Amino acid sequence: MLDSPRITRAVHFRRPRPPSTGIPMDKLKIRGGARLRGEVAVSGAKNAALPILAASLLTADEFIVDNVPQLQDVATTLKLLRQMGVAAERDGGTVRLKADDLSNTEAPYEMVKTMRASILVLGPLVARFGTARVSLPGGCAIGARPVDQHIKGLELLGARIRIEGGFVVAEAKRLKGTRIVTDMVTVTGTENLMMAAALAEGETIIENAAREPEVVDLADALNAMGARISGAGTASIAVQGVERLHGTRHRVMPDRIETGTFLTAVAAAGGEAVLRGAAPHTLDAVLDKLKEAGADLRAEGDLLSIRMDRRPRAVSLRTAPYPAFPTDMQAQFMALDCVADGVARITETIFENRFMHVLELQRLGANIAIEGNTAVVHGVDRLAGAPVMATDLRASACLVVAALAADGETLVDRIYHLDRGYEKMESKLAALGAQVERVK
Ligand code: EPZ
């Protein structure tokens, strides 16, 4: 049972079992309490790179992608594409792909279960090859995360889809453009349908579309391949289908969640930092909340600088689809509110189980009560380091932020979650003067 009297009701979170797949169980040892100071280069966006790499399936020509981050999820995507027969060569931040003839159009369960974004091959496979067999992703730590909207949209485009043995099996002669209204805003759902529509016959309109910058980056890459997409970044995307797409070279946008994570770490630990290669206009909601917490922020081109010389003020927030505050920054911001002056209410509206970091933050001395989908955070003067466990990608980032603000030593376990979405995290933190060590 929970050791904190402060929980207003018994909260039963499923603690994920350790992976049996031999994933390294590295830990991060962090000695916190010191101000941060230095410079960090922002990497390419994970959530733009994954759909853009999947878009390689839409053409037989060579497709070159630059600024691809070195992440576990990118490695998984390349492995998935290669096992289909896509030629994929990585050289630093550049990946060269060629999907001229595939040996199969399958996404097997053992890959999909480690990365839900594998579903992003479904649309391109059906659109270009007329057939696909993609494992259903199953749930994940933060929620059920079904893919019913992806399936609904593809059926509206004319694909015949059945669920067979845990797989989505899709067949289509040639997809036919139509109007699609998704039941809720879905980022990868919008991306899958946009990629499928690019090669459909006629016009497709996607209403209630996700407006995330990563959707826009994908649309830019597709248009560079000869697609005819307009309205990306708005809730209504129009796609004029074309016969074929050609190769191109595209540079992935900067990662706005990595940017927000490092800014929040400086705001929580205190200090100053410059982030290079950022896209400040893609995280306005996060910058506004950091300013409200008392951070001094300046944006000049692709430079974002932050200075925090005071204890943060408590800031409440409510996650929602872009351009509102991103759910992928909710956990990191909660770590900031844990050491802030005042009481903050953090409401999560996107996923049904994205508070697992609360239990771990309480081990560091945080004072948090959960009321439904709202966490009430009473800021404390200081957190105290302790052994904690990462449960999902952004929860692990949250624990790193909290550990940097905490006095003493924190050992963050299961940081394979962190390695999925953050490139060279410990060396970037070390560049900010943090005392961080990876322990095998
Ligand atoms: C994308 O996931 C991101 N991943 C997530 O980032 C992010 O948290 C999420 O969007 C929300 O912004 C990638 O882009 C690879 P959704 P996605 O479809 O597309 C429900 C990270 O940390 N839904 O926008 O899977 C769903 O359950 C990851 O980098 C359906 O019910 O999220 C959720 O409640 C975590 N049926 C809501 O919609 C569907 O068919 C939004 O999900 C699709 C979604």
Residues whose N, C-alpha, C, O or C-beta is under 5 A from the ligand:
A	BS01	EPZ	N47 A117 R145 P146 V147 D148 Q149 H150 M184 V185 T186 V187 T188 G189 T327 D328 I350 F351 L393 R394
